[in-house]
Amino acid sequence: MTTKLVVGLDGLSSGERALDYACSLARLIGDCELVVVYIIEWSPYSFQTPEENAERHKRREEEISTAKKRVVEPAVEGLAKAGLTARGVVRHGNVADTLNAISQELGADQIVVARSRESSLSRRIFGSSTANLVMEATIPVTVVG
């Protein structure tokens, strides 16, 4: 049975550290698929006019396309060149909730993420995405420093 690792990317060097660790882990495991995931932070809780909602949908589609081209596709291509099995996913949502949901949908065995780079004020008010994921995840989470 193939082991599935979900790797959370953030488009920064911390995401690259998570990806590097997941590559090492995949090589140790052998029969392993890496699912590279980029979450665009988004909240469904806003009150807008129908026109604003239509524009928001268009903007969301553009954000997904940009994230695929700039972050996910290069990562998946690099993994394929390294001889690893990989695919990419981009979604909008709360980072912790969405990473966990994707992991459940795919039957993943583990989530690999890097330590959050959020500002200390934001982290104190809202909690970090990484910490929230560790507390809420239904499968093991590895946090790379």
PyMOL commands that place a pseudoatom at each C-alpha (Angstrom):
pseudoatom trace, name=CA, resn=MET, resi=1, chain=A, elem=C, hetatm=0, pos=[0.000, 0.000, 0.000]
pseudoatom trace, name=CA, resn=THR, resi=2, chain=A, elem=C, hetatm=0, pos=[1.293, 3.431, -0.954]
pseudoatom trace, name=CA, resn=THR, resi=3, chain=A, elem=C, hetatm=0, pos=[2.016, 5.850, 1.885]
pseudoatom trace, name=CA, resn=LYS, resi=4, chain=A, elem=C, hetatm=0, pos=[0.667, 9.382, 1.297]
pseudoatom trace, name=CA, resn=LEU, resi=5, chain=A, elem=C, hetatm=0, pos=[2.369, 12.428, 2.761]
pseudoatom trace, name=CA, resn=VAL, resi=6, chain=A, elem=C, hetatm=0, pos=[0.645, 15.808, 2.531]
pseudoatom trace, name=CA, resn=VAL, resi=7, chain=A, elem=C, hetatm=0, pos=[3.193, 18.625, 2.417]
pseudoatom trace, name=CA, resn=GLY, resi=8, chain=A, elem=C, hetatm=0, pos=[2.015, 22.143, 3.248]
pseudoatom trace, name=CA, resn=LEU, resi=9, chain=A, elem=C, hetatm=0, pos=[3.806, 24.846, 1.280]
pseudoatom trace, name=CA, resn=ASP, resi=10, chain=A, elem=C, hetatm=0, pos=[3.707, 28.563, 2.012]
pseudoatom trace, name=CA, resn=GLY, resi=11, chain=A, elem=C, hetatm=0, pos=[5.664, 29.909, -0.964]
pseudoatom trace, name=CA, resn=LEU, resi=12, chain=A, elem=C, hetatm=0, pos=[8.575, 30.780, 1.354]
pseudoatom trace, name=CA, resn=SER, resi=13, chain=A, elem=C, hetatm=0, pos=[11.800, 29.102, 2.428]
pseudoatom trace, name=CA, resn=SER, resi=14, chain=A, elem=C, hetatm=0, pos=[9.966, 27.438, 5.322]
pseudoatom trace, name=CA, resn=GLY, resi=15, chain=A, elem=C, hetatm=0, pos=[7.820, 25.554, 2.822]
pseudoatom trace, name=CA, resn=GLU, resi=16, chain=A, elem=C, hetatm=0, pos=[10.981, 24.476, 1.013]
pseudoatom trace, name=CA, resn=ARG, resi=17, chain=A, elem=C, hetatm=0, pos=[12.319, 23.062, 4.291]
pseudoatom trace, name=CA, resn=ALA, resi=18, chain=A, elem=C, hetatm=0, pos=[9.106, 21.062, 4.733]
pseudoatom trace, name=CA, resn=LEU, resi=19, chain=A, elem=C, hetatm=0, pos=[9.358, 19.811, 1.153]
pseudoatom trace, name=CA, resn=ASP, resi=20, chain=A, elem=C, hetatm=0, pos=[13.015, 18.797, 1.579]
pseudoatom trace, name=CA, resn=TYR, resi=21, chain=A, elem=C, hetatm=0, pos=[12.176, 16.846, 4.723]
pseudoatom trace, name=CA, resn=ALA, resi=22, chain=A, elem=C, hetatm=0, pos=[9.206, 15.156, 3.056]
pseudoatom trace, name=CA, resn=CYS, resi=23, chain=A, elem=C, hetatm=0, pos=[11.467, 14.141, 0.127]
pseudoatom trace, name=CA, resn=SER, resi=24, chain=A, elem=C, hetatm=0, pos=[13.904, 12.521, 2.546]
pseudoatom trace, name=CA, resn=LEU, resi=25, chain=A, elem=C, hetatm=0, pos=[11.075, 10.760, 4.318]
pseudoatom trace, name=CA, resn=ALA, resi=26, chain=A, elem=C, hetatm=0, pos=[9.566, 9.554, 1.018]
pseudoatom trace, name=CA, resn=ARG, resi=27, chain=A, elem=C, hetatm=0, pos=[12.904, 8.064, -0.016]
pseudoatom trace, name=CA, resn=LEU, resi=28, chain=A, elem=C, hetatm=0, pos=[13.110, 6.179, 3.286]
pseudoatom trace, name=CA, resn=ILE, resi=29, chain=A, elem=C, hetatm=0, pos=[9.555, 4.893, 2.936]
pseudoatom trace, name=CA, resn=GLY, resi=30, chain=A, elem=C, hetatm=0, pos=[9.919, 3.810, -0.678]
pseudoatom trace, name=CA, resn=ASP, resi=31, chain=A, elem=C, hetatm=0, pos=[6.356, 3.365, -1.963]
pseudoatom trace, name=CA, resn=CYS, resi=32, chain=A, elem=C, hetatm=0, pos=[5.227, 6.914, -1.238]
pseudoatom trace, name=CA, resn=GLU, resi=33, chain=A, elem=C, hetatm=0, pos=[3.184, 9.682, -2.861]
pseudoatom trace, name=CA, resn=LEU, resi=34, chain=A, elem=C, hetatm=0, pos=[3.775, 13.308, -1.938]
pseudoatom trace, name=CA, resn=VAL, resi=35, chain=A, elem=C, hetatm=0, pos=[0.771, 15.617, -2.151]
pseudoatom trace, name=CA, resn=VAL, resi=36, chain=A, elem=C, hetatm=0, pos=[2.039, 19.191, -2.292]
pseudoatom trace, name=CA, resn=VAL, resi=37, chain=A, elem=C, hetatm=0, pos=[-0.605, 21.573, -0.938]
pseudoatom trace, name=CA, resn=TYR, resi=38, chain=A, elem=C, hetatm=0, pos=[-0.830, 25.365, -0.965]
pseudoatom trace, name=CA, resn=ILE, resi=39, chain=A, elem=C, hetatm=0, pos=[-3.681, 26.971, 0.963]
pseudoatom trace, name=CA, resn=ILE, resi=40, chain=A, elem=C, hetatm=0, pos=[-4.766, 30.512, 0.158]
pseudoatom trace, name=CA, resn=GLU, resi=41, chain=A, elem=C, hetatm=0, pos=[-6.030, 31.929, 3.432]
pseudoatom trace, name=CA, resn=TRP, resi=42, chain=A, elem=C, hetatm=0, pos=[-9.666, 32.867, 2.923]
pseudoatom trace, name=CA, resn=SER, resi=43, chain=A, elem=C, hetatm=0, pos=[-12.686, 33.402, 5.090]
pseudoatom trace, name=CA, resn=PRO, resi=44, chain=A, elem=C, hetatm=0, pos=[-16.236, 32.773, 3.889]
pseudoatom trace, name=CA, resn=TYR, resi=45, chain=A, elem=C, hetatm=0, pos=[-17.515, 35.148, 6.550]
pseudoatom trace, name=CA, resn=SER, resi=46, chain=A, elem=C, hetatm=0, pos=[-17.962, 38.483, 4.854]
pseudoatom trace, name=CA, resn=PHE, resi=47, chain=A, elem=C, hetatm=0, pos=[-21.028, 40.307, 3.741]
pseudoatom trace, name=CA, resn=GLN, resi=48, chain=A, elem=C, hetatm=0, pos=[-20.930, 41.510, 0.165]
pseudoatom trace, name=CA, resn=THR, resi=49, chain=A, elem=C, hetatm=0, pos=[-23.183, 42.498, -2.671]
pseudoatom trace, name=CA, resn=PRO, resi=50, chain=A, elem=C, hetatm=0, pos=[-23.827, 40.023, -5.528]
pseudoatom trace, name=CA, resn=GLU, resi=51, chain=A, elem=C, hetatm=0, pos=[-21.460, 42.074, -7.713]
pseudoatom trace, name=CA, resn=GLU, resi=52, chain=A, elem=C, hetatm=0, pos=[-18.697, 41.879, -5.104]
pseudoatom trace, name=CA, resn=ASN, resi=53, chain=A, elem=C, hetatm=0, pos=[-19.257, 38.121, -4.779]
pseudoatom trace, name=CA, resn=ALA, resi=54, chain=A, elem=C, hetatm=0, pos=[-18.909, 37.677, -8.557]
pseudoatom trace, name=CA, resn=GLU, resi=55, chain=A, elem=C, hetatm=0, pos=[-15.674, 39.675, -8.521]
pseudoatom trace, name=CA, resn=ARG, resi=56, chain=A, elem=C, hetatm=0, pos=[-14.463, 37.732, -5.499]
pseudoatom trace, name=CA, resn=HIS, resi=57, chain=A, elem=C, hetatm=0, pos=[-15.048, 34.420, -7.322]
pseudoatom trace, name=CA, resn=LYS, resi=58, chain=A, elem=C, hetatm=0, pos=[-13.034, 35.675, -10.294]
pseudoatom trace, name=CA, resn=ARG, resi=59, chain=A, elem=C, hetatm=0, pos=[-10.245, 36.818, -7.947]
pseudoatom trace, name=CA, resn=ARG, resi=60, chain=A, elem=C, hetatm=0, pos=[-10.238, 33.423, -6.193]
pseudoatom trace, name=CA, resn=GLU, resi=61, chain=A, elem=C, hetatm=0, pos=[-9.820, 31.604, -9.510]
pseudoatom trace, name=CA, resn=GLU, resi=62, chain=A, elem=C, hetatm=0, pos=[-6.931, 33.909, -10.442]
pseudoatom trace, name=CA, resn=GLU, resi=63, chain=A, elem=C, hetatm=0, pos=[-5.279, 33.306, -7.044]
pseudoatom trace, name=CA, resn=ILE, resi=64, chain=A, elem=C, hetatm=0, pos=[-5.548, 29.534, -7.503]
pseudoatom trace, name=CA, resn=SER, resi=65, chain=A, elem=C, hetatm=0, pos=[-4.032, 29.739, -10.982]
pseudoatom trace, name=CA, resn=THR, resi=66, chain=A, elem=C, hetatm=0, pos=[-1.166, 31.938, -9.761]
pseudoatom trace, name=CA, resn=ALA, resi=67, chain=A, elem=C, hetatm=0, pos=[-0.416, 29.668, -6.782]
pseudoatom trace, name=CA, resn=LYS, resi=68, chain=A, elem=C, hetatm=0, pos=[-0.373, 26.614, -9.054]
pseudoatom trace, name=CA, resn=LYS, resi=69, chain=A, elem=C, hetatm=0, pos=[2.031, 28.234, -11.512]
pseudoatom trace, name=CA, resn=ARG, resi=70, chain=A, elem=C, hetatm=0, pos=[4.375, 29.869, -8.990]
pseudoatom trace, name=CA, resn=VAL, resi=71, chain=A, elem=C, hetatm=0, pos=[4.459, 27.423, -6.083]
pseudoatom trace, name=CA, resn=VAL, resi=72, chain=A, elem=C, hetatm=0, pos=[2.836, 24.037, -6.628]
pseudoatom trace, name=CA, resn=GLU, resi=73, chain=A, elem=C, hetatm=0, pos=[3.722, 23.099, -10.216]
pseudoatom trace, name=CA, resn=PRO, resi=74, chain=A, elem=C, hetatm=0, pos=[7.452, 23.882, -9.807]
pseudoatom trace, name=CA, resn=ALA, resi=75, chain=A, elem=C, hetatm=0, pos=[7.511, 21.800, -6.607]
pseudoatom trace, name=CA, resn=VAL, resi=76, chain=A, elem=C, hetatm=0, pos=[5.739, 18.843, -8.246]
pseudoatom trace, name=CA, resn=GLU, resi=77, chain=A, elem=C, hetatm=0, pos=[8.023, 19.055, -11.305]
pseudoatom trace, name=CA, resn=GLY, resi=78, chain=A, elem=C, hetatm=0, pos=[11.102, 19.081, -9.055]
pseudoatom trace, name=CA, resn=LEU, resi=79, chain=A, elem=C, hetatm=0, pos=[9.850, 16.020, -7.185]
pseudoatom trace, name=CA, resn=ALA, resi=80, chain=A, elem=C, hetatm=0, pos=[9.145, 14.185, -10.445]
pseudoatom trace, name=CA, resn=LYS, resi=81, chain=A, elem=C, hetatm=0, pos=[12.674, 14.984, -11.702]
pseudoatom trace, name=CA, resn=ALA, resi=82, chain=A, elem=C, hetatm=0, pos=[13.990, 13.550, -8.419]
pseudoatom trace, name=CA, resn=GLY, resi=83, chain=A, elem=C, hetatm=0, pos=[12.132, 10.330, -9.177]
pseudoatom trace, name=CA, resn=LEU, resi=84, chain=A, elem=C, hetatm=0, pos=[9.349, 10.791, -6.635]
pseudoatom trace, name=CA, resn=THR, resi=85, chain=A, elem=C, hetatm=0, pos=[5.600, 10.441, -7.165]
pseudoatom trace, name=CA, resn=ALA, resi=86, chain=A, elem=C, hetatm=0, pos=[3.832, 13.741, -6.512]
pseudoatom trace, name=CA, resn=ARG, resi=87, chain=A, elem=C, hetatm=0, pos=[0.761, 15.788, -7.264]
pseudoatom trace, name=CA, resn=GLY, resi=88, chain=A, elem=C, hetatm=0, pos=[-0.404, 19.249, -6.267]
pseudoatom trace, name=CA, resn=VAL, resi=89, chain=A, elem=C, hetatm=0, pos=[-3.484, 20.787, -4.703]
pseudoatom trace, name=CA, resn=VAL, resi=90, chain=A, elem=C, hetatm=0, pos=[-4.390, 24.466, -4.253]
pseudoatom trace, name=CA, resn=ARG, resi=91, chain=A, elem=C, hetatm=0, pos=[-7.418, 25.542, -2.239]
pseudoatom trace, name=CA, resn=HIS, resi=92, chain=A, elem=C, hetatm=0, pos=[-8.848, 28.501, -0.407]
pseudoatom trace, name=CA, resn=GLY, resi=93, chain=A, elem=C, hetatm=0, pos=[-9.653, 28.254, 3.290]
pseudoatom trace, name=CA, resn=ASN, resi=94, chain=A, elem=C, hetatm=0, pos=[-8.315, 28.191, 6.800]
pseudoatom trace, name=CA, resn=VAL, resi=95, chain=A, elem=C, hetatm=0, pos=[-4.838, 26.654, 6.596]
pseudoatom trace, name=CA, resn=ALA, resi=96, chain=A, elem=C, hetatm=0, pos=[-5.168, 24.176, 9.476]
pseudoatom trace, name=CA, resn=ASP, resi=97, chain=A, elem=C, hetatm=0, pos=[-8.729, 23.109, 8.672]
pseudoatom trace, name=CA, resn=THR, resi=98, chain=A, elem=C, hetatm=0, pos=[-8.116, 22.776, 4.944]
pseudoatom trace, name=CA, resn=LEU, resi=99, chain=A, elem=C, hetatm=0, pos=[-4.849, 20.830, 5.272]
pseudoatom trace, name=CA, resn=ASN, resi=100, chain=A, elem=C, hetatm=0, pos=[-6.575, 18.421, 7.632]
pseudoatom trace, name=CA, resn=ALA, resi=101, chain=A, elem=C, hetatm=0, pos=[-9.612, 18.098, 5.335]
pseudoatom trace, name=CA, resn=ILE, resi=102, chain=A, elem=C, hetatm=0, pos=[-7.437, 17.385, 2.288]
pseudoatom trace, name=CA, resn=SER, resi=103, chain=A, elem=C, hetatm=0, pos=[-5.519, 14.787, 4.295]
pseudoatom trace, name=CA, resn=GLN, resi=104, chain=A, elem=C, hetatm=0, pos=[-8.762, 13.076, 5.274]
pseudoatom trace, name=CA, resn=GLU, resi=105, chain=A, elem=C, hetatm=0, pos=[-10.125, 13.179, 1.696]
pseudoatom trace, name=CA, resn=LEU, resi=106, chain=A, elem=C, hetatm=0, pos=[-6.978, 11.578, 0.311]
pseudoatom trace, name=CA, resn=GLY, resi=107, chain=A, elem=C, hetatm=0, pos=[-6.473, 9.057, 3.096]
pseudoatom trace, name=CA, resn=ALA, resi=108, chain=A, elem=C, hetatm=0, pos=[-3.070, 10.555, 3.895]
pseudoatom trace, name=CA, resn=ASP, resi=109, chain=A, elem=C, hetatm=0, pos=[-0.828, 9.003, 6.508]
pseudoatom trace, name=CA, resn=GLN, resi=110, chain=A, elem=C, hetatm=0, pos=[0.970, 12.136, 7.673]
pseudoatom trace, name=CA, resn=ILE, resi=111, chain=A, elem=C, hetatm=0, pos=[1.153, 15.917, 7.199]
pseudoatom trace, name=CA, resn=VAL, resi=112, chain=A, elem=C, hetatm=0, pos=[4.511, 17.689, 6.918]
pseudoatom trace, name=CA, resn=VAL, resi=113, chain=A, elem=C, hetatm=0, pos=[4.671, 21.453, 7.465]
pseudoatom trace, name=CA, resn=ALA, resi=114, chain=A, elem=C, hetatm=0, pos=[7.242, 24.014, 8.534]
pseudoatom trace, name=CA, resn=ARG, resi=115, chain=A, elem=C, hetatm=0, pos=[7.157, 26.277, 11.532]
pseudoatom trace, name=CA, resn=SER, resi=116, chain=A, elem=C, hetatm=0, pos=[4.983, 29.335, 10.960]
pseudoatom trace, name=CA, resn=ARG, resi=117, chain=A, elem=C, hetatm=0, pos=[6.462, 32.713, 10.034]
pseudoatom trace, name=CA, resn=GLU, resi=118, chain=A, elem=C, hetatm=0, pos=[3.499, 34.781, 11.209]
pseudoatom trace, name=CA, resn=SER, resi=119, chain=A, elem=C, hetatm=0, pos=[4.167, 37.926, 13.210]
pseudoatom trace, name=CA, resn=SER, resi=120, chain=A, elem=C, hetatm=0, pos=[4.164, 37.549, 16.969]
pseudoatom trace, name=CA, resn=LEU, resi=121, chain=A, elem=C, hetatm=0, pos=[1.120, 39.853, 17.308]
pseudoatom trace, name=CA, resn=SER, resi=122, chain=A, elem=C, hetatm=0, pos=[-0.889, 37.829, 14.792]
pseudoatom trace, name=CA, resn=ARG, resi=123, chain=A, elem=C, hetatm=0, pos=[0.197, 34.600, 16.463]
pseudoatom trace, name=CA, resn=ARG, resi=124, chain=A, elem=C, hetatm=0, pos=[-0.856, 35.880, 19.913]
pseudoatom trace, name=CA, resn=ILE, resi=125, chain=A, elem=C, hetatm=0, pos=[-4.279, 36.978, 18.695]
pseudoatom trace, name=CA, resn=PHE, resi=126, chain=A, elem=C, hetatm=0, pos=[-5.197, 34.148, 16.320]
pseudoatom trace, name=CA, resn=GLY, resi=127, chain=A, elem=C, hetatm=0, pos=[-2.700, 31.385, 17.058]
pseudoatom trace, name=CA, resn=SER, resi=128, chain=A, elem=C, hetatm=0, pos=[-0.349, 30.111, 14.395]
pseudoatom trace, name=CA, resn=SER, resi=129, chain=A, elem=C, hetatm=0, pos=[-1.610, 27.940, 11.546]
pseudoatom trace, name=CA, resn=THR, resi=130, chain=A, elem=C, hetatm=0, pos=[0.998, 25.336, 12.442]
pseudoatom trace, name=CA, resn=ALA, resi=131, chain=A, elem=C, hetatm=0, pos=[-0.024, 25.187, 16.101]
pseudoatom trace, name=CA, resn=ASN, resi=132, chain=A, elem=C, hetatm=0, pos=[-3.706, 25.007, 15.156]
pseudoatom trace, name=CA, resn=LEU, resi=133, chain=A, elem=C, hetatm=0, pos=[-2.982, 22.175, 12.714]
pseudoatom trace, name=CA, resn=VAL, resi=134, chain=A, elem=C, hetatm=0, pos=[-1.072, 20.189, 15.337]
pseudoatom trace, name=CA, resn=MET, resi=135, chain=A, elem=C, hetatm=0, pos=[-3.965, 20.567, 17.786]
pseudoatom trace, name=CA, resn=GLU, resi=136, chain=A, elem=C, hetatm=0, pos=[-6.730, 19.748, 15.273]
pseudoatom trace, name=CA, resn=ALA, resi=137, chain=A, elem=C, hetatm=0, pos=[-5.216, 17.191, 12.876]
pseudoatom trace, name=CA, resn=THR, resi=138, chain=A, elem=C, hetatm=0, pos=[-6.661, 13.713, 12.739]
pseudoatom trace, name=CA, resn=ILE, resi=139, chain=A, elem=C, hetatm=0, pos=[-3.359, 12.188, 11.560]
pseudoatom trace, name=CA, resn=PRO, resi=140, chain=A, elem=C, hetatm=0, pos=[0.261, 12.703, 12.670]
pseudoatom trace, name=CA, resn=VAL, resi=141, chain=A, elem=C, hetatm=0, pos=[1.842, 16.064, 11.857]
pseudoatom trace, name=CA, resn=THR, resi=142, chain=A, elem=C, hetatm=0, pos=[5.576, 16.608, 11.494]
pseudoatom trace, name=CA, resn=VAL, resi=143, chain=A, elem=C, hetatm=0, pos=[6.704, 20.202, 12.020]
pseudoatom trace, name=CA, resn=VAL, resi=144, chain=A, elem=C, hetatm=0, pos=[10.036, 21.078, 10.451]
pseudoatom trace, name=CA, resn=GLY, resi=145, chain=A, elem=C, hetatm=0, pos=[12.027, 23.838, 12.165]
for i in range(1, 145): cmd.bond("trace and resi %d" % i, "trace and resi %d" % (i + 1))
show_as sticks, trace
zoom trace
